[in-house]
């Protein structure tokens, strides 16, 4: 696979599967086709739908398949070819990201059935943050818990990698990247490496998201367990599907709809999102000791000028720094890693 090859990049969400077919070599990555399949739960086989879509368009079948995997758990910190040992680690990682990893593992199995002779590669959102210094990744818990893999992992790594790649040799020394979308996080990048980030053990922490609250006082969860009769399953639904913008606005996680609604609840949701994002940008700047460039990416970061400006308005006190909007290229990043590893 040293020459140009056709790579299928699969980017699994909790309810849909984005995919792209790319022609990749050592220097270029050309998109041939991209789309989304809804419905990744239950008995659905979205990979079969993708195969049919490629056939209908007379597109080539892939020479290798790359998968976005949100969490590799404590034992996998690099993008890697999928084999039996890696599948075992992915089963272990389900406990760290139950909303994302089980779906991704199921799609890996479906892709193996659809393309049995084709190399499969796992591309981890946690890999970019393997450079976090000890002081940034350590959570303030007893040693026996930390020894079991409880630490700050960080996510959206493929998005952050794509921004660093696009900046190339012109990347400044101190960059804060704000990946703002239904899932949202920030990353402090020093000399091209991740040195701090807002998400922690799971993709639930950090800043306010579409349906996730970001950082919460742990006492809130204890209160709900003790006083409101919540159990672990009910808490999981609360923090993964009912909170964030959706919880604040009494119904919607879509920032575009929040702009249109004009209700008190919708305005509060927007204001809280902006307020928390500002605070966390400042925390990333503190980790870097200053800022040269702030990059906005992700669905909100790329397309919502009003939210960007509101965040920036609260950061004027930091002085002068460059601001850019750069589209994330997660799927292209998957294709590039897959070509390299399968080669």
CORLIN-V808572 format. One record per residue. RES is the residue in one letter. PHI is phi in whole degrees, -180 to 180 (NA if undefined). BURIAL is + if it has 9 or more other ideal C-beta (glycine too) atoms within 8 Angstrom, else -. D_CENTER is the distance of its C-alpha to the mean C-alpha in Angstrom with 2 decimals. Layout:
# CORLIN-V808572
RES/PHI/BURIAL/D_CENTER, RES/PHI/BURIAL/D_CENTER
This chain:
# CORLIN-V808572
X/NA/+/28.23, X/-77/-/29.10, X/-93/-/29.72, X/-62/-/27.77, X/-141/+/26.05, X/-93/+/24.29, X/-119/+/20.72, X/-101/+/18.85, X/-102/+/15.04, X/-113/+/13.58, X/-122/+/10.11, X/-86/+/10.64, X/-105/+/9.77, X/-72/-/12.06, X/-135/-/14.77, X/-148/+/14.39, X/-132/+/13.86, X/-84/+/13.25, X/-148/+/15.25, X/-145/+/16.99, X/-105/+/20.17, X/-127/+/20.72, X/-101/+/23.79, X/-126/+/22.86, X/-137/+/25.10, X/-65/-/25.05, X/-114/-/25.00, X/-129/-/23.63, X/-142/+/20.98, X/-106/-/22.44, X/-76/+/20.86, X/-96/+/23.49, X/-165/+/21.94, X/-148/-/18.77, X/-164/-/18.46, X/-136/-/16.88, X/-113/+/18.44, X/-86/-/18.52, X/88/+/19.20, X/-110/+/17.55, X/-93/-/19.38, X/61/-/22.98, X/-96/-/25.01, X/-64/-/23.30, X/-124/-/22.86, X/-65/+/20.51, X/-66/+/21.13, X/-61/+/24.80, X/-64/+/24.11, X/-66/+/22.36, X/-58/+/25.38, X/-64/-/27.74, X/-64/+/26.01, X/-67/+/26.35, X/-65/-/29.95, X/-61/-/30.90, X/-98/-/29.90, X/55/-/31.63, X/-91/-/28.55, X/-70/-/28.55, X/-74/-/26.93, X/-74/+/24.33, X/-86/+/25.50, X/-160/+/22.22, X/-123/+/19.07, X/-111/+/15.57, X/-119/+/12.91, X/-78/+/9.14, X/-117/+/9.19, X/-64/+/6.57, X/-137/+/9.52, X/-97/+/12.75, X/73/+/14.75, X/-76/-/17.33, X/-107/-/18.99, X/-130/+/16.56, X/-122/-/15.10, X/-135/-/15.47, X/-60/+/14.70, X/-156/+/17.74, X/-69/+/20.03, X/-85/+/20.04, X/-135/-/23.34, X/-62/-/24.88, X/-65/-/24.02, X/-67/+/20.29, X/-62/+/20.43, X/-63/-/22.10, X/-65/+/19.36, X/-67/+/16.79, X/-62/-/19.22, X/-67/+/19.23, X/-74/+/15.44, X/-57/+/15.66, X/-67/-/17.03, X/-87/+/14.02, X/-146/+/11.54, X/-66/+/14.20, X/-78/-/12.35, X/-115/+/10.21, X/-66/+/12.10, X/-58/-/15.51, X/-64/+/14.66, X/-63/+/13.22, X/-64/+/16.38, X/-64/+/18.57, X/-70/+/17.38, X/-58/+/18.06, X/-62/-/21.52, X/-66/+/22.11, X/-68/+/21.28, X/-64/+/23.69, X/-68/-/26.31, X/-74/+/25.95, X/-131/+/25.99, X/-66/-/27.88, X/-101/-/28.95, X/-103/+/25.74, X/-61/+/23.52, X/-117/+/20.08, X/-126/+/17.35, X/-99/+/14.24, X/-115/+/11.44, X/-98/+/9.36, X/-66/+/6.07, X/-81/+/8.75, X/-64/+/11.31, X/-61/+/11.01, X/-93/+/11.77, X/-64/+/14.80, X/-87/-/16.88, X/-56/+/16.55, X/-68/-/20.21, X/-55/-/21.77, X/-66/-/22.32, X/-87/+/18.66, X/-91/+/17.32, X/-81/+/20.38, X/-96/+/20.43, X/-78/-/23.96, X/-130/-/25.01, X/-59/-/27.94, X/-61/-/27.97, X/-66/-/28.25, X/-74/-/24.96, X/-64/+/23.17, X/-66/-/24.82, X/-86/-/23.16, X/99/-/19.66, X/-85/-/18.85, X/-160/+/17.18, X/-82/+/14.25, X/-99/+/11.61, X/80/+/8.71, X/-140/+/4.98, X/58/+/2.90, X/-62/+/6.32, X/-66/+/7.13, X/-65/+/6.89, X/-63/+/8.91, X/-58/+/11.08, X/-66/+/11.91, X/-68/+/13.07, X/-60/+/15.09, X/-64/+/16.57, X/-66/-/17.57, X/-70/+/19.20, X/61/-/21.06, X/-69/-/24.15, X/-86/-/24.31, X/-64/+/21.39, X/-69/-/22.91, X/-70/-/23.08, X/-122/+/21.17, X/-126/+/18.05, X/-108/+/15.69, X/-109/+/12.55, X/-109/+/11.44, X/-90/+/8.26, X/-114/+/9.92, X/-159/+/9.48, X/-60/-/9.81, X/-99/+/6.74, X/-144/+/7.55, X/-159/+/7.97, X/-125/+/10.44, X/-138/+/11.38, X/-94/+/15.03, X/-117/+/15.91, X/-113/+/19.53, X/53/-/21.18, X/85/-/18.00, X/-117/-/16.68, X/-72/+/14.22, X/-121/+/16.67, X/-167/+/14.96, X/-160/+/11.82, X/-86/+/11.69, X/-71/+/9.68, X/-118/+/12.12, X/-64/+/13.11, X/-133/+/10.64, X/-77/+/7.65, X/-90/+/10.80, X/-85/+/12.09, X/101/+/12.27, X/-90/+/12.94, X/-63/+/13.97, X/-125/+/11.68, X/-60/+/13.03, X/-128/+/14.22, X/-113/+/13.11, X/-81/+/15.44, X/75/+/13.66, X/-65/-/16.35, X/-128/-/19.54, X/-57/-/22.94, X/-55/-/23.18, X/-63/-/26.61, X/-62/-/25.29, X/-67/+/24.15, X/-63/-/27.46, X/-61/+/29.38, X/-66/+/27.90, X/-66/+/28.72, X/-82/-/32.17, X/-103/-/33.36, X/-113/-/31.62, X/75/-/31.61, X/-68/+/27.89, X/-117/-/26.86, X/-61/-/23.58, X/-64/-/22.86, X/-69/+/23.62, X/-63/+/21.51, X/-62/+/18.47, X/-62/+/19.13, X/-58/+/19.70, X/-83/+/16.55, X/-101/+/14.12, X/-129/-/16.12, X/-120/+/18.86, X/-107/+/17.89, X/61/+/16.24, X/-59/+/17.56, X/-62/+/18.94, X/-67/+/20.92, X/-68/+/22.17, X/-95/+/23.34, X/64/-/24.89, X/156/-/23.09, X/-122/+/20.50, X/-103/+/16.80, X/-92/-/17.28, X/-62/+/17.94, X/-62/-/20.31, X/-69/+/22.43, X/-62/+/22.51, X/-61/+/24.06, X/-81/-/26.62, X/-67/+/27.62, X/74/-/29.41, X/-85/-/29.89, X/-60/-/29.97, X/-66/+/27.01, X/-68/+/24.88, X/-66/+/25.95, X/-63/+/25.16, X/-59/+/21.58, X/-64/+/21.12, X/-64/-/23.01, X/-66/+/21.09, X/-57/+/17.70, X/-65/+/19.36, X/-60/+/21.20, X/-69/+/18.34, X/-61/+/16.27, X/-58/+/19.52, X/-59/-/20.12, X/-77/+/16.84, X/-59/+/17.34, X/-61/+/20.76, X/-68/+/19.60, X/-68/+/17.52, X/-63/+/20.70, X/-62/-/22.75, X/-66/+/20.88, X/-87/+/21.54, X/75/-/25.09, X/140/-/24.75, X/-145/+/22.78, X/-106/+/23.61, X/-148/+/20.79, X/-113/+/18.18, X/-110/+/15.69, X/-101/+/14.20, X/-148/+/11.55, X/85/+/9.57, X/-57/+/11.96, X/-74/+/13.75, X/-60/+/13.66, X/-84/+/15.18, X/-114/-/17.54, X/-110/+/18.69, X/-64/-/21.32, X/-64/-/22.82, X/-69/+/19.83, X/-58/+/19.33, X/-65/-/23.05, X/-65/+/23.16, X/-65/+/20.64, X/-65/+/22.65, X/-59/-/25.90, X/-87/+/25.22, X/-117/+/24.54, X/-60/-/27.85, X/-64/-/29.38, X/-79/-/27.34, X/92/-/29.43, X/-89/-/28.72, X/-156/+/25.48, X/-77/-/24.03, X/-130/+/21.42, X/-134/-/19.66, X/-111/+/17.49, X/-128/+/15.74, X/-62/-/13.98, X/-72/+/10.67, X/-131/+/11.63, X/-58/+/8.85, X/-67/+/11.54, X/-63/+/14.21, X/-64/+/12.57, X/-59/+/12.50, X/-63/+/16.10, X/-66/+/17.22, X/-64/+/16.19, X/-63/+/17.75, X/-59/+/20.88, X/-63/-/21.26, X/-74/+/20.92, X/-69/+/22.99, X/-75/-/25.53
